[in-house]
Amino acid sequence: MKAVSFELIQRRAYEIWEQSGYPDGFDQEHWLQAEQELLEAAPERAEIKVDANSARPLEGDEARTEAKPPETPELAIKPRAKRAQAGDEFR
């Protein structure tokens, strides 16, 4: 299954929006176009290397991909901050 990151689609959709002259009301079309372009260019289960200044995938020798397992979010529960009590000093 091909996978493209949310951030990569988001950057490409923004680029399409800019190239289209910043029109209102085409966000879904731009998103779907970006997703389609990137999925067509994506090899199976591989990470796409992109230029930091562009949402377009790199080409040639720069476009080497590395297989990686699907991302799994890590769930971490952070302790609550202690509430200030009357008489507490600020440091």
Backbone as JSON, one array per atom type, in Angstrom:
{
  "sequence": "MKAVSFELIQRRAYEIWEQSGYPDGFDQEHWLQAEQELLEAAPERAEIKVDANSARPLEGDEARTEAKPPETPELAIKPRAKRAQAGDEFR",
  "N": [[0.84, -1.18, 0.0], [0.59, 2.18, -0.84], [1.82, 5.08, 0.79], [1.62, 8.42, 1.83], [2.82, 11.17, 3.6], [0.91, 13.31, 5.78], [1.91, 15.9, 6.12], [3.46, 16.25, 3.81], [1.54, 16.15, 1.77], [0.07, 18.37, 2.55], [1.95, 20.47, 2.18], [2.32, 20.31, -0.61], [-0.3, 20.8, -1.54], [-0.6, 23.43, -0.69], [1.31, 24.64, -2.28], [0.15, 24.23, -4.81], [-2.14, 25.79, -4.48], [-0.95, 28.34, -4.24], [0.22, 28.55, -6.81], [-2.06, 28.64, -8.3], [-3.03, 31.14, -7.91], [-4.04, 31.85, -5.41], [-6.86, 31.19, -4.95], [-10.15, 31.25, -3.42], [-12.08, 28.66, -1.84], [-11.23, 26.29, -3.1], [-9.88, 24.43, -1.68], [-10.28, 21.68, -1.08], [-10.13, 20.5, -3.63], [-7.47, 21.15, -4.3], [-6.12, 19.76, -2.3], [-6.82, 17.07, -2.9], [-5.71, 16.87, -5.46], [-2.99, 17.23, -4.88], [-2.55, 15.0, -3.22], [-3.07, 12.91, -5.03], [-1.05, 13.34, -7.0], [1.27, 12.9, -5.46], [0.88, 10.28, -4.53], [0.97, 8.86, -6.91], [3.62, 9.19, -7.55], [4.87, 7.91, -5.49], [6.75, 5.18, -4.33], [5.97, 1.78, -3.32], [5.32, 1.6, 0.13], [7.46, 3.32, 0.99], [9.66, 5.91, 2.06], [9.47, 9.2, 0.92], [11.89, 11.36, -0.24], [12.17, 14.83, 0.08], [12.78, 18.1, -1.23], [13.74, 20.68, 0.92], [12.84, 23.23, 0.38], [10.72, 22.98, -1.29], [7.69, 21.26, -2.1], [7.84, 19.26, -3.84], [8.83, 15.96, -4.83], [12.25, 14.83, -4.72], [14.47, 14.29, -7.49], [16.29, 11.91, -9.57], [19.57, 11.03, -8.42], [19.2, 12.15, -5.95], [16.76, 11.3, -5.11], [16.63, 8.96, -3.65], [15.07, 6.35, -1.91], [14.05, 5.03, 1.24], [12.98, 2.08, 2.7], [10.52, 1.84, 5.22], [8.89, 0.98, 8.3], [5.3, 1.22, 8.91], [4.11, 4.21, 10.45], [3.61, 4.47, 13.92], [1.8, 6.01, 16.36], [3.16, 7.21, 19.41], [1.9, 6.88, 22.59], [1.88, 8.95, 25.25], [1.5, 9.68, 28.59], [1.38, 12.58, 30.3], [2.29, 13.93, 33.45], [0.08, 15.93, 35.43], [0.44, 19.44, 35.92], [1.32, 20.97, 38.98], [-1.04, 22.79, 40.79], [-1.05, 26.22, 41.7], [-1.11, 27.31, 45.03], [-2.7, 29.35, 47.52], [-0.46, 31.57, 48.97], [1.81, 30.39, 47.91], [5.1, 30.84, 46.68], [6.47, 32.6, 43.89], [9.03, 31.63, 41.79]],
  "CA": [[0.0, 0.0, 0.0], [1.34, 3.42, -0.89], [1.49, 6.03, 1.84], [2.26, 9.73, 1.73], [2.55, 11.84, 4.87], [-0.01, 14.45, 5.84], [2.69, 17.13, 5.93], [3.87, 16.34, 2.42], [0.34, 16.52, 1.02], [-0.26, 19.73, 2.94], [2.88, 21.39, 1.49], [2.05, 20.3, -2.06], [-1.59, 21.47, -1.75], [-0.34, 24.86, -0.53], [2.03, 25.05, -3.48], [-0.84, 24.28, -5.88], [-2.97, 26.96, -4.19], [-0.16, 29.52, -4.61], [0.38, 28.58, -8.27], [-3.38, 28.92, -8.88], [-3.38, 32.53, -7.67], [-4.68, 31.98, -4.1], [-8.33, 31.26, -5.02], [-10.94, 30.75, -2.29], [-13.04, 27.6, -2.1], [-10.69, 25.16, -3.84], [-8.98, 23.71, -0.8], [-10.45, 20.22, -1.24], [-9.59, 20.13, -4.95], [-6.02, 21.23, -4.23], [-5.68, 18.65, -1.45], [-6.96, 15.82, -3.65], [-4.73, 16.9, -6.54], [-1.68, 17.01, -4.26], [-2.5, 13.61, -2.78], [-2.98, 12.06, -6.22], [0.29, 13.5, -7.58], [2.27, 12.28, -4.6], [0.67, 8.83, -4.51], [1.44, 8.32, -8.19], [5.07, 9.24, -7.55], [5.39, 7.19, -4.33], [6.92, 3.72, -4.41], [5.27, 1.06, -2.25], [5.8, 1.63, 1.5], [8.77, 3.93, 1.08], [9.66, 7.32, 2.43], [9.86, 10.05, -0.2], [12.76, 12.46, 0.14], [11.74, 16.06, -0.57], [13.59, 19.3, -1.09], [13.2, 21.47, 2.03], [12.25, 24.47, -0.13], [9.66, 22.65, -2.23], [6.96, 20.05, -1.73], [8.02, 18.27, -4.9], [9.83, 14.93, -4.54], [13.53, 14.99, -5.39], [14.62, 13.4, -8.64], [17.63, 11.41, -9.82], [20.3, 10.46, -7.29], [18.69, 12.72, -4.71], [15.45, 10.73, -4.8], [16.72, 7.63, -3.05], [14.06, 6.12, -0.88], [14.36, 4.0, 2.22], [11.77, 1.43, 3.21], [10.35, 1.99, 6.66], [7.61, 0.43, 8.75], [4.28, 2.25, 9.09], [4.26, 4.99, 11.67], [2.66, 4.21, 15.01], [1.96, 7.09, 17.33], [3.46, 6.81, 20.77], [1.02, 7.51, 23.55], [2.57, 9.25, 26.49], [0.67, 10.43, 29.52], [2.21, 13.49, 31.07], [1.67, 14.28, 34.74], [-0.49, 17.27, 35.51], [1.22, 20.43, 36.65], [0.77, 21.27, 40.3], [-1.7, 24.09, 40.83], [-0.57, 27.15, 42.72], [-1.96, 27.48, 46.21], [-2.54, 30.65, 48.17], [0.74, 31.62, 49.77], [2.97, 29.86, 47.19], [5.99, 31.86, 46.14], [6.9, 32.42, 42.51], [10.48, 31.63, 41.69]],
  "C": [[0.88, 1.24, 0.0], [0.88, 4.34, 0.22], [2.28, 7.31, 1.64], [1.87, 10.49, 2.99], [1.61, 13.03, 4.71], [0.74, 15.74, 5.52], [3.1, 17.32, 4.48], [2.69, 16.74, 1.53], [-0.02, 17.97, 1.29], [0.65, 20.74, 2.21], [2.6, 21.47, 0.0], [0.73, 21.0, -2.36], [-1.42, 22.98, -1.63], [0.37, 25.41, -1.76], [1.06, 25.17, -4.67], [-1.73, 25.51, -5.72], [-2.24, 28.24, -4.58], [-0.06, 29.66, -6.13], [-0.93, 28.91, -8.97], [-3.83, 30.36, -8.64], [-4.17, 32.75, -6.4], [-6.22, 32.04, -4.15], [-9.0, 30.71, -3.75], [-11.82, 29.59, -2.74], [-12.53, 26.4, -2.88], [-9.77, 24.3, -3.0], [-9.09, 22.2, -0.96], [-9.88, 19.74, -2.57], [-8.06, 20.12, -4.93], [-5.45, 20.09, -3.4], [-5.71, 17.33, -2.23], [-5.96, 15.74, -4.8], [-3.34, 16.6, -5.99], [-1.52, 15.55, -3.85], [-2.32, 12.67, -3.97], [-1.59, 12.13, -6.84], [1.33, 12.75, -6.76], [2.11, 10.77, -4.52], [1.16, 8.18, -5.8], [2.97, 8.26, -8.23], [5.7, 8.39, -6.44], [5.57, 5.7, -4.61], [6.21, 3.07, -3.22], [6.01, 1.18, -0.93], [7.22, 2.19, 1.61], [8.63, 5.4, 1.44], [10.16, 8.12, 1.24], [10.72, 11.17, 0.34], [12.32, 13.7, -0.62], [12.74, 17.17, -0.31], [12.95, 20.14, 0.01], [12.5, 22.74, 1.56], [11.08, 24.22, -1.07], [8.96, 21.39, -1.76], [7.12, 18.97, -2.78], [9.07, 17.22, -4.49], [11.12, 15.2, -5.31], [13.63, 13.98, -6.52], [16.06, 12.94, -8.76], [18.25, 10.79, -8.6], [19.78, 10.96, -5.96], [17.42, 12.03, -4.23], [15.52, 9.33, -4.22], [15.71, 7.48, -1.93], [14.53, 5.0, 0.04], [13.06, 3.4, 2.72], [11.72, 1.63, 4.71], [9.0, 1.43, 7.06], [6.58, 1.55, 8.9], [4.45, 2.94, 10.43], [3.19, 4.6, 12.68], [2.86, 5.3, 16.05], [2.25, 6.54, 18.72], [2.56, 7.59, 21.71], [1.78, 7.72, 24.84], [1.64, 10.08, 27.36], [1.59, 11.28, 30.38], [1.51, 13.81, 32.38], [1.15, 15.71, 34.7], [0.44, 18.18, 36.29], [0.53, 20.71, 37.98], [0.17, 22.67, 40.27], [-1.12, 24.94, 41.95], [-1.59, 27.25, 43.84], [-1.73, 28.87, 46.78], [-1.3, 30.58, 49.06], [1.97, 31.04, 49.09], [3.8, 31.01, 46.65], [6.32, 31.55, 44.69], [8.41, 32.51, 42.47], [10.91, 31.71, 40.27]]
}
